Amino acid sequence: MLVNRMRRIRAGNDDGFAMVLVIGFGLVLTLIVATLAEYTLMSVKTSRRDQHFHSSLAAAQAGVDDYLARLNQNNTYWQSIDCTNVAMRKPTTGSNPCSWNSSTTPGWVTIPGSNDGDGGQCSSVPTPVNCPMYHYEVNTATTPVNGTITVTATGRSRGVTRTVQEVLRRVGFGDFLYFSDIEAVDPANPVYFGQNNQTAQTQCTRHYWDNPNRTSICKDITFVAGDTFNGPLHTNDAMLISGNPTFNGPVSTAYPNCAPVGNTVPAASACYRANGSANPTFAKGIAFASKVDLPPNNAAIAAQVVPATAIGTPGCLYTGPTRIKFNSGGTMTVTSPYSLSLNPGCGTAPITAAQTIPVPNNNVIVVQNVPSTQSSPSSSASNCNNGGIYSAAIGYPQSGDYNTSFGLYNCRNGNVFVDGTLAGRVTISADNNVVIVDNITYAGGAAGTDALGLIANNSVEVYHPISCSSTDSNGCSNGTNLARPTGGTWSSPVINAAMISLLHSFGVQQYHIGNPLGTLHVFGAISQKFRGAVGTFDSSGIDSGYVKDYSYDNRLRYSPPPFYLDPVQSSYARYTFGEVQGTVS
């Protein structure tokens, strides 16, 4: 009996202990499940928050894409407010054609084809409130000057917003360190073709690959050993290469042989022509790209000096031969004897003696040909073609310079002679030629904000006066370098500028005459219709003129000189991107 009772007591105690264990174990499991559930919910929330964080950024970028597409459909879209564009609608206190006011609500546009993250289609009506949307604002204050458009776009997704700011600009000549349309000598070059060679004019204004192509009368200029290009290069033609020139930036060509066939990309050697042995270095490759066309003239810049057509303050308009020397303090010294009237701030007409005035910052200087309605100077004056009128007034060209034999310095031509140290941002455009007579540098150096554009309807030339001792049918065949008015021959010039020759070339005057003068250092950009020569070479190296050392000014991609010309057809593209803090009220 006692044993049985003890067994019953012992059994009852075991049952109670097991129950405690079961209940405790259940509580632990419940806590684990609850913790896991909470963690899962938190993970879902975090994942959802991450999803909308990224979705809002994508929405902001979609806003920039929308504006960019509109801009490339109409490259003047930036010039006015599009009242039908909901994404641009915003509260404003200023007058505007859209009748927006301080009570106007910001406009948000839903991304087509998107969903709200819960399966709701954003194309449905009414649109779910959590759909990704964008709103953007556009700043075109600097567009007329440097061509840049700043778009600030905000994306929104389920209450999460992110804002990006991007700078857009048309693809332009400032994107290339070196650009040429035709890789042949200018048919107007008297060294090769004499004066007014109509056969050359007809047969050499073609690309190598055109049909019909250039004939044997034409002379292609060769990239040679010792040439160094530190920046992007594009040609519409087929490059001719000898030896091992170095191209440290990306190179592109419109030469059809270089175009991919299906998925096959031709070898680099298919993208250029070899003149003898060729082993060029393309540090960033060479590839096919479409043609880029030069504008026919400088009319777009000339409009900026006419009060009726100028954007903001008109620039400076000078007439006939003009001398401009930049001074490091933000001024320029100008002589322009046949400028009979001037815009405010551009000097007191006529500038028969040098006047020092402020540089027209963020504006232009245009040097026009003497109008036919202006009688002075007379085209029949005895000193009009021999440089006398220049020497007396502006110091160029000096007496005895053989370059005066070609009518270059006719005193009714809009030629500008320029040099100095620029502090500011300005573009000079000449109806005839831009002649660089000495070093051009920036007061703020390569990393500053200074920028110079030099644009010539005809040629941009490096001044190289010579004394000629013998001639042939094409001009001077032998001679020597002359000292310049500033003293001495010009050894190893330094030119900081973005330059365009619309109808001819960038090159050195009488480059084939005289002893070698070292290296031509260009920091900026060169664009030209034809290839311009800067020297001659033989198997032992440089024979006359200069070898090239051209370096790209990367700032030109984002901020070219004011009112710098764009190609005839070019699209807008992104040039800078960054996320910023922003709110849409």
C-alpha positions in Angstrom: 0.0 0.0 0.0 2.7 2.4 1.0 4.7 1.6 -2.2 1.7 2.2 -4.4 0.9 5.5 -2.7 4.4 6.6 -3.2 4.2 5.7 -6.8 1.0 7.7 -7.2 2.6 10.7 -5.5 5.7 10.4 -7.6 3.7 10.1 -10.8 1.6 13.2 -10.0 4.7 15.2 -9.4 6.2 14.2 -12.8 3.0 15.3 -14.5 3.1 18.8 -13.0 6.8 19.2 -13.9 6.2 18.2 -17.5 3.4 20.7 -17.8 5.7 23.4 -16.6 8.3 22.4 -19.2 5.7 22.3 -22.0 4.3 25.7 -21.1 7.8 27.2 -20.8 8.9 25.8 -24.1 5.7 27.1 -25.7 6.4 30.6 -24.4 9.9 30.5 -25.8 8.6 29.4 -29.2 6.0 32.1 -29.1 8.7 34.7 -28.3 10.9 33.4 -31.1 8.1 33.4 -33.6 7.0 36.9 -32.5 10.6 38.1 -32.8 11.0 36.5 -36.3 7.7 38.0 -37.4 8.7 41.4 -36.1 12.1 41.1 -37.8 10.4 40.0 -41.0 8.0 42.9 -40.9 10.9 45.3 -40.3 12.8 43.7 -43.2 9.8 44.1 -45.4 9.5 47.7 -44.4 13.2 48.3 -44.9 13.1 46.5 -48.3 10.0 48.6 -49.3 11.7 51.8 -48.1 14.8 50.9 -50.2 12.6 50.1 -53.1 11.0 53.5 -53.1 14.4 55.2 -52.3 15.7 53.8 -55.6 12.4 54.3 -57.4 12.3 58.0 -56.5 15.8 58.5 -58.0 14.8 56.7 -61.2 11.8 59.0 -61.4 14.0 62.1 -61.1 16.2 60.8 -63.9 13.1 60.1 -65.9 12.2 63.8 -65.5 15.6 64.8 -67.0 15.0 62.3 -69.8 11.7 63.9 -70.6 13.1 67.4 -70.9 16.1 66.2 -72.9 13.8 64.4 -75.4 11.7 67.6 -75.8 14.8 69.6 -76.3 16.2 67.3 -79.0 12.9 67.4 -80.8 13.1 71.2 -80.8 16.5 72.8 -80.0 14.8 76.1 -79.3 12.5 74.5 -76.6 14.5 76.2 -73.9 13.7 79.7 -75.1 10.2 79.8 -73.7 7.9 78.3 -71.1 5.8 75.4 -72.3 2.5 75.9 -70.5 1.3 72.5 -71.6 4.2 70.7 -69.8 2.7 69.6 -66.5 6.1 68.7 -65.1 7.3 72.3 -65.3 4.2 73.8 -63.6 5.1 75.6 -60.3 4.0 78.4 -58.0 5.5 81.7 -59.0 5.2 85.4 -58.1 6.5 86.7 -61.5 4.6 87.3 -64.6 4.4 84.4 -67.1 2.4 83.4 -70.1 0.9 80.4 -68.3 -0.9 82.5 -65.6 0.8 80.6 -62.9 0.8 82.4 -59.5 1.8 81.9 -55.9 -1.2 79.5 -55.4 -0.3 77.3 -58.3 0.3 73.7 -57.2 3.5 72.0 -58.5 2.9 69.7 -61.5 3.8 66.0 -61.1 3.9 63.6 -64.0 3.5 59.8 -63.6 6.1 57.6 -65.3 4.3 55.8 -68.1 4.0 52.0 -67.6 4.9 52.1 -63.9 3.1 50.6 -61.0 2.6 51.7 -57.4 4.5 48.8 -55.8 1.3 47.1 -54.6 0.3 45.9 -58.1 -1.7 49.0 -59.0 -1.1 50.2 -62.6 -0.2 53.8 -62.8 -1.9 54.1 -66.2 -5.3 53.5 -64.6 -7.7 56.4 -63.8 -7.6 57.7 -61.1 -3.9 57.3 -60.8 -2.8 55.5 -57.5 -1.3 58.0 -55.1 1.9 56.1 -54.6 3.0 55.9 -58.2 6.5 57.2 -59.1 6.3 60.7 -60.4 8.6 63.5 -61.4 8.6 67.3 -61.4 11.4 69.5 -62.8 12.6 73.1 -63.0 14.8 74.5 -65.8 17.4 77.3 -65.5 18.3 78.9 -68.8 19.9 82.1 -67.5 23.3 81.2 -68.9 22.2 79.3 -72.0 22.6 82.2 -74.5 26.1 82.8 -73.2 27.6 79.3 -72.8 24.9 77.0 -74.2 24.3 75.1 -70.9 20.9 74.3 -69.5 20.5 73.3 -65.8 17.6 70.9 -65.1 16.7 70.2 -61.5 14.4 67.2 -61.3 12.7 65.7 -58.3 11.3 62.1 -58.2 8.7 60.9 -55.7 7.7 57.4 -54.8 5.4 56.6 -51.8 6.4 59.7 -50.0 10.2 59.3 -50.7 11.7 62.1 -52.7 15.1 62.5 -54.3 16.4 65.4 -56.4 19.1 65.4 -59.1 20.6 68.3 -61.0 22.1 67.9 -64.5 23.7 70.3 -66.9 22.7 69.8 -70.6 24.5 71.2 -73.6 24.6 70.6 -77.3 27.4 68.5 -78.7 29.7 71.2 -80.0 33.2 72.0 -81.3 34.3 72.5 -77.7 34.0 68.8 -77.3 37.1 68.2 -79.5 40.7 69.2 -79.0 41.1 68.9 -82.8 38.4 68.7 -85.5 38.7 68.9 -89.2 36.2 68.4 -92.0 38.6 67.7 -94.8 42.1 66.2 -94.3 43.6 68.0 -97.3 45.4 71.3 -97.7 43.1 74.2 -98.2 42.7 74.7 -102.0 43.2 78.5 -101.3 46.7 77.8 -99.9 49.1 79.6 -102.3 52.1 77.5 -101.2 50.6 74.5 -103.0 48.2 75.9 -105.5 49.2 79.5 -106.3 46.5 82.2 -106.4 42.9 81.4 -107.2 43.4 77.8 -108.5 39.9 76.9 -109.7 40.8 73.3 -110.3 41.9 72.9 -106.7 38.8 74.6 -105.5 36.7 72.1 -107.4 38.6 68.9 -106.8 39.9 69.3 -103.3 36.8 70.3 -101.4 35.8 66.7 -101.1 36.4 64.0 -98.5 38.8 61.1 -99.4 35.8 58.8 -99.5 33.4 61.0 -101.5 32.3 60.0 -104.9 34.0 61.4 -106.9 36.9 61.7 -104.4 39.9 64.0 -104.3 42.3 63.9 -107.2 46.1 63.7 -107.3 46.3 67.5 -107.5 45.2 67.6 -103.9 47.7 67.4 -101.0 46.7 65.6 -97.8 48.5 66.6 -94.6 50.1 63.9 -92.6 50.1 63.3 -88.8 53.7 62.5 -88.1 56.1 61.3 -85.4 56.5 63.9 -82.7 52.8 65.1 -83.0 51.1 64.7 -79.7 47.3 65.2 -79.1 46.2 65.3 -75.5 42.5 65.3 -75.9 39.6 64.1 -78.1 39.9 64.3 -81.9 37.3 63.9 -84.7 37.6 64.2 -88.4 34.9 63.8 -91.1 37.6 62.5 -93.4 40.2 59.7 -93.5 43.4 60.5 -91.5 46.8 60.1 -93.2 49.4 58.9 -90.7 53.2 58.4 -90.9 55.4 57.1 -88.2 54.1 57.0 -84.6 52.2 60.2 -83.6 50.5 59.9 -80.2 46.8 60.4 -79.6 46.1 60.4 -75.9 42.4 61.1 -76.1 39.6 59.3 -77.9 39.7 59.5 -81.7 36.7 59.3 -84.1 36.3 59.4 -87.8 33.4 59.5 -90.3 35.6 57.4 -92.7 33.1 54.6 -93.9 35.8 52.0 -93.8 35.8 52.4 -90.0 32.1 51.8 -89.6 31.1 48.5 -87.9 29.5 45.8 -90.1 26.9 44.1 -88.1 28.5 43.2 -84.8 32.0 43.3 -86.3 34.2 46.3 -85.4 37.0 46.9 -87.9 40.6 46.9 -86.7 42.1 50.3 -85.9 44.2 50.2 -89.1 41.0 50.3 -91.1 40.2 53.7 -89.6 43.1 55.6 -91.2 45.4 55.7 -94.2 49.1 55.0 -93.9 51.7 57.2 -95.5 54.6 54.7 -95.6 55.2 53.1 -92.3 52.5 54.0 -89.7 52.4 52.9 -86.1 50.2 55.4 -84.3 49.4 55.2 -80.6 45.6 55.5 -79.9 45.6 55.5 -76.1 41.8 55.5 -76.0 41.1 53.9 -79.3 39.8 55.0 -82.7 36.2 54.5 -83.7 33.6 55.5 -86.3 31.3 58.5 -85.7 28.9 60.5 -87.8 29.9 63.7 -89.6 29.9 67.0 -87.8 29.1 70.0 -90.0 30.5 73.5 -89.6 28.2 76.5 -89.8 28.6 78.4 -93.1 29.5 81.7 -91.4 29.6 83.7 -88.2 26.2 85.3 -88.5 25.0 83.9 -85.2 27.8 85.7 -83.4 27.4 88.9 -85.4 23.8 89.2 -84.2 25.1 89.7 -80.7 26.7 93.1 -81.5 23.4 94.5 -82.9 21.3 96.1 -80.2 18.1 94.9 -81.9 19.1 91.3 -81.9 21.6 91.1 -79.0 20.8 89.0 -75.9 21.3 91.3 -73.0 24.1 93.9 -73.5 25.4 94.0 -77.1 29.0 93.1 -77.6 31.7 95.2 -79.3 31.7 95.7 -83.1 34.9 97.0 -84.7 35.4 97.7 -88.4 38.4 96.9 -90.7 41.9 96.1 -89.4 41.8 95.9 -85.6 44.5 95.3 -83.0 43.5 93.8 -79.6 45.9 93.1 -76.8 44.6 91.6 -73.6 45.9 92.8 -70.3 46.0 90.7 -67.1 43.9 93.1 -65.1 40.7 92.4 -67.1 41.2 95.1 -69.7 42.2 95.2 -73.4 44.0 97.7 -75.5 42.3 98.3 -78.8 43.3 100.1 -82.0 40.7 100.2 -84.9 41.1 103.2 -87.1 38.0 102.6 -89.3 35.5 101.9 -86.6 33.4 105.1 -87.1 30.8 104.2 -84.4 30.9 101.9 -81.4 28.6 100.3 -78.9 28.7 101.7 -75.3 31.7 100.4 -73.4 33.7 99.6 -76.5 35.8 102.8 -76.7 35.5 106.2 -78.4 35.3 106.1 -82.2 37.4 106.3 -84.2 40.2 104.5 -82.4 43.1 105.8 -84.3 45.3 105.6 -81.3 45.3 102.7 -78.7 42.5 102.8 -76.1 42.4 100.6 -73.0 38.9 99.5 -72.1 37.3 96.7 -70.0 37.0 93.3 -71.7 33.3 92.7 -72.6 33.0 89.8 -70.2 30.7 87.0 -71.1 30.2 88.7 -74.5 31.6 88.9 -78.0 33.9 91.1 -80.1 33.1 91.1 -83.8 35.6 92.6 -86.4 33.7 93.2 -89.6 34.8 94.0 -93.1 34.5 97.7 -94.0 30.9 98.1 -95.3 30.5 99.0 -99.0 28.7 102.1 -97.9 31.7 103.4 -95.9 34.0 105.3 -98.2 37.1 105.3 -95.9 39.5 103.7 -96.4 39.5 103.7 -100.1 40.2 100.3 -101.8 42.4 102.1 -104.3 44.6 103.8 -101.8 48.3 103.1 -102.5 49.0 101.8 -99.1 45.9 99.6 -98.9 47.5 96.3 -100.1 51.1 96.7 -98.9 50.7 96.8 -95.2 51.4 100.5 -94.8 48.0 101.3 -93.4 48.5 98.6 -90.8 52.1 99.5 -89.9 51.1 103.2 -89.4 48.1 102.5 -87.2 48.4 99.1 -85.4 52.0 97.9 -86.1 51.1 94.9 -88.3 52.4 93.7 -90.6 56.0 95.0 -90.4 57.8 96.3 -93.4 59.2 93.7 -95.7 56.9 90.9 -94.7 56.3 88.7 -97.8 52.8 87.8 -96.5 51.6 91.2 -97.8 52.0 89.9 -101.3 48.7 87.9 -101.2 46.2 90.6 -100.4 45.8 89.3 -96.9 46.1 92.7 -95.4 43.7 94.6 -97.7 42.6 97.5 -95.5 38.9 96.9 -96.1 39.2 93.4 -94.7 38.0 92.6 -91.2 41.2 91.2 -89.8 42.0 91.1 -86.1 45.5 90.9 -84.6 45.4 89.5 -81.1 47.6 88.4 -78.2 48.1 89.0 -74.5 46.9 87.7 -71.1 43.1 87.4 -70.8 41.3 87.9 -67.6 37.6 87.2 -68.4 35.5 85.3 -70.9 35.1 86.6 -74.4 34.8 85.4 -78.0 36.4 87.3 -80.9 34.9 86.7 -84.4 36.4 88.1 -87.6 34.7 88.4 -91.0 38.1 87.7 -92.6 41.1 86.4 -90.5 42.2 86.1 -86.9 46.0 86.6 -86.7 47.7 85.5 -83.5 50.8 87.7 -83.2 52.2 86.6 -79.8 51.5 84.3 -76.8 47.9 84.2 -75.6 47.5 83.0 -72.0 44.9 83.0 -69.2 45.4 85.2 -66.1 43.8 82.5 -64.0 45.8 79.7 -65.6 44.5 76.4 -66.9 42.3 75.8 -63.8 40.7 79.3 -63.7 37.5 80.6 -65.3 39.0 82.6 -68.2 38.0 81.5 -71.7 38.8 82.8 -75.2 37.1 81.9 -78.4 38.7 82.9 -81.7 36.4 82.4 -84.7 37.2 83.4 -88.3 35.1 83.2 -91.4 38.3 82.5 -93.2 41.5 81.5 -91.4 43.0 81.5 -87.9 46.7 82.1 -88.4 49.9 82.1 -86.4 51.8 85.2 -87.4 55.0 84.3 -89.2 56.6 87.1 -91.1 59.4 86.2 -93.6 61.8 87.8 -95.9 61.7 86.0 -99.3 64.9 85.6 -101.3 63.5 83.6 -104.3 60.1 82.7 -105.7 58.5 80.2 -108.0 55.0 79.9 -109.6 53.5 79.2 -106.1 55.2 82.1 -104.3 58.2 82.1 -102.0 60.5 79.1 -102.4 63.4 80.2 -100.2 63.7 82.8 -97.4 64.3 83.5 -93.7 62.3 84.2 -90.6 61.8 87.9 -89.8 61.8 89.4 -86.3 58.4 90.6 -85.2 57.5 94.1 -84.1 57.5 92.7 -80.5 61.1 91.6 -81.0 62.7 88.4 -82.2 61.3 85.4 -84.1 58.5 83.5 -82.4 59.9 80.4 -80.8 57.6 77.8 -79.3 54.3 79.8 -79.2 51.8 79.3 -76.4 48.1 79.7 -77.4 45.3 79.3 -74.9 42.0 79.5 -76.9 39.2 77.6 -78.6 39.5 78.3 -82.3 37.3 77.8 -85.3 38.1 78.4 -89.0 34.8 78.1 -90.8 35.9 78.2 -94.4 39.7 77.5 -94.3 42.2 76.4 -91.7 44.2 77.0 -88.5 47.8 77.2 -89.5 51.1 79.0 -89.6 51.8 81.7 -92.2 54.5 80.7 -94.7 55.2 77.6 -92.6 57.6 76.1 -95.2 60.1 79.0 -95.1 62.8 79.6 -92.5 64.6 77.6 -89.8 62.5 75.4 -87.4 61.0 77.4 -84.5 60.3 74.7 -82.0 57.0 73.4 -80.7 53.6 75.0 -81.1 51.7 74.6 -77.8 48.0 74.9 -77.9 45.7 74.6 -74.9 42.1 74.6 -75.9 40.5 73.4 -79.1 41.0 73.7 -82.9 38.2 73.2 -85.5 38.7 73.8 -89.2 37.3 73.2 -92.6 40.6 72.0 -94.1 43.8 70.7 -92.4 46.2 73.6 -91.8 49.9 73.1 -91.9 52.2 74.4 -89.2 55.6 73.1 -90.5 57.4 70.8 -92.9 59.3 67.6 -92.2 61.7 65.2 -93.7 63.2 61.9 -92.7 65.4 63.6 -90.1 62.5 65.5 -88.4 61.3 69.1 -88.5 62.6 71.2 -91.4 60.6 74.4 -90.9 57.9 75.8 -88.7 56.7 73.9 -85.7 55.9 70.4 -84.3 52.6 70.2 -82.5 51.8 69.9 -78.8 48.1 70.2 -78.5 46.3 69.8 -75.1 42.6 69.8 -74.6 41.0 72.3 -72.2 38.5 70.0 -70.4 36.5 73.0 -69.2 35.2 73.6 -72.8 32.9 70.6 -72.5 31.0 72.2 -69.7 31.5 75.9 -70.3 32.7 77.0 -73.7 33.5 80.6 -74.5 30.5 82.9 -74.7 28.2 82.5 -77.8 30.6 79.9 -79.2 29.3 78.4 -82.4 27.6 74.9 -82.5 27.6 72.4 -85.4 24.8 72.8 -87.9 23.1 69.7 -86.6 23.8 68.4 -83.1 21.8 67.0 -80.2 21.8 68.0 -76.5 23.4 65.6 -74.1 24.2 65.3 -70.4 27.5 66.9 -69.3 27.3 66.8 -65.5 25.2 64.9 -63.0 24.7 65.2 -59.2 22.2 64.5 -56.5 21.2 67.5 -54.5 18.9 68.4 -51.6 15.7 69.8 -52.9 12.0 70.2 -52.0 9.0 70.9 -54.2 6.5 73.1 -52.4 
